[in-house]
């Protein structure tokens, strides 16, 4: 009888996507880092889509992609608000 090890399905891309999306949402609230938040959220969105399409980490991939979209939206909104206040008050 052979002893075959069964590897669990890895959802690394989904987890990375989720973590990057959470980091981007946090960074969106810090005014000077809103641009970085948009970039990180975009990477989270791409990784989430890839994870969801590969069927590995489907749920975390979808969640990472959705939170990536939220991070992009928050980053844009807070970058505009920050730019507006900087324009007004120097």
C-alpha positions as a Markdown table, in Angstrom:
| # | Residue | x | y | z |
|---|---|---|---|---|
| 1 | Unk | 0.0 | 0.0 | 0.0 |
| 2 | Unk | 1.5 | 3.4 | -1.0 |
| 3 | Unk | 1.3 | 6.4 | 1.2 |
| 4 | Unk | 0.3 | 9.3 | -1.0 |
| 5 | Unk | 0.2 | 12.7 | 0.6 |
| 6 | Unk | -2.7 | 14.8 | -0.4 |
| 7 | Unk | -1.8 | 18.5 | -0.8 |
| 8 | Unk | -4.4 | 20.8 | 0.4 |
| 9 | Unk | -5.6 | 23.3 | -2.1 |
| 10 | Unk | -3.7 | 26.5 | -1.8 |
| 11 | Unk | -5.5 | 29.9 | -1.9 |
| 12 | Unk | -2.4 | 32.0 | -1.6 |
| 13 | Unk | -3.5 | 34.5 | -4.3 |
| 14 | Unk | -6.8 | 35.0 | -2.7 |
| 15 | Unk | -5.3 | 35.7 | 0.7 |
| 16 | Unk | -2.7 | 38.1 | -0.7 |
| 17 | Unk | -5.5 | 39.9 | -2.6 |
| 18 | Unk | -7.5 | 40.2 | 0.5 |
| 19 | Unk | -4.6 | 41.5 | 2.6 |
| 20 | Unk | -3.6 | 44.0 | 0.0 |
| 21 | Unk | -7.2 | 45.2 | -0.3 |
| 22 | Unk | -7.4 | 45.8 | 3.5 |
| 23 | Unk | -4.0 | 47.6 | 3.5 |
| 24 | Unk | -5.2 | 49.8 | 0.6 |
| 25 | Unk | -8.4 | 50.7 | 2.5 |
| 26 | Unk | -6.4 | 51.7 | 5.5 |
| 27 | Unk | -3.9 | 53.7 | 3.4 |
| 28 | Unk | -6.8 | 55.5 | 1.7 |
| 29 | Unk | -7.7 | 57.3 | 4.9 |
| 30 | Unk | -4.1 | 58.7 | 5.3 |
| 31 | Unk | -4.0 | 61.8 | 3.0 |
| 32 | Unk | -0.5 | 61.6 | 1.6 |
| 33 | Unk | -0.8 | 57.9 | 0.8 |
| 34 | Unk | -4.0 | 57.9 | -1.2 |
| 35 | Unk | -2.1 | 57.4 | -4.4 |
| 36 | Unk | -0.4 | 54.4 | -3.1 |
| 37 | Unk | -3.7 | 53.1 | -1.8 |
| 38 | Unk | -5.1 | 53.2 | -5.4 |
| 39 | Unk | -2.1 | 51.3 | -6.8 |
| 40 | Unk | -2.2 | 48.6 | -4.1 |
| 41 | Unk | -6.0 | 48.3 | -4.5 |
| 42 | Unk | -5.5 | 47.8 | -8.2 |
| 43 | Unk | -3.0 | 45.0 | -7.6 |
| 44 | Unk | -5.4 | 43.5 | -5.1 |
| 45 | Unk | -8.2 | 43.6 | -7.7 |
| 46 | Unk | -6.1 | 41.9 | -10.3 |
| 47 | Unk | -4.9 | 39.2 | -7.9 |
| 48 | Unk | -8.5 | 38.7 | -6.7 |
| 49 | Unk | -9.8 | 38.2 | -10.2 |
| 50 | Unk | -7.0 | 35.7 | -11.0 |
| 51 | Unk | -7.6 | 33.8 | -7.8 |
| 52 | Unk | -11.3 | 33.6 | -8.5 |
| 53 | Unk | -10.9 | 32.5 | -12.1 |
| 54 | Unk | -8.4 | 29.8 | -11.2 |
| 55 | Unk | -10.9 | 28.3 | -8.7 |
| 56 | Unk | -8.3 | 28.4 | -6.0 |
| 57 | Unk | -9.4 | 30.5 | -3.1 |
| 58 | Unk | -12.6 | 31.5 | -5.0 |
| 59 | Unk | -14.2 | 33.2 | -2.0 |
| 60 | Unk | -11.2 | 35.0 | -0.8 |
| 61 | Unk | -10.4 | 36.0 | -4.4 |
| 62 | Unk | -13.9 | 37.5 | -4.8 |
| 63 | Unk | -13.7 | 39.3 | -1.5 |
| 64 | Unk | -10.2 | 40.6 | -2.3 |
| 65 | Unk | -11.4 | 41.9 | -5.7 |
| 66 | Unk | -14.5 | 43.6 | -4.2 |
| 67 | Unk | -12.5 | 45.2 | -1.4 |
| 68 | Unk | -9.9 | 46.2 | -4.0 |
| 69 | Unk | -12.7 | 48.1 | -5.8 |
| 70 | Unk | -13.7 | 49.7 | -2.5 |
| 71 | Unk | -10.0 | 50.7 | -1.9 |
| 72 | Unk | -9.8 | 52.2 | -5.4 |
| 73 | Unk | -13.0 | 54.2 | -4.8 |
| 74 | Unk | -11.9 | 55.4 | -1.4 |
| 75 | Unk | -8.4 | 56.3 | -2.6 |
| 76 | Unk | -9.8 | 58.4 | -5.4 |
| 77 | Unk | -12.3 | 60.1 | -3.1 |
| 78 | Unk | -9.8 | 60.9 | -0.4 |
| 79 | Unk | -7.2 | 62.0 | -2.9 |
| 80 | Unk | -9.7 | 64.5 | -4.4 |
| 81 | Unk | -10.7 | 65.7 | -0.9 |
| 82 | Unk | -7.1 | 66.0 | 0.1 |
| 83 | Unk | -6.2 | 67.9 | -3.1 |
| 84 | Unk | -9.2 | 70.2 | -2.6 |
| 85 | Unk | -8.2 | 71.1 | 1.0 |
| 86 | Unk | -4.6 | 71.5 | 0.0 |
| 87 | Unk | -5.6 | 73.9 | -2.7 |
| 88 | Unk | -7.9 | 75.9 | -0.4 |
| 89 | Unk | -5.7 | 76.1 | 2.7 |
| 90 | Unk | -2.2 | 75.8 | 1.2 |
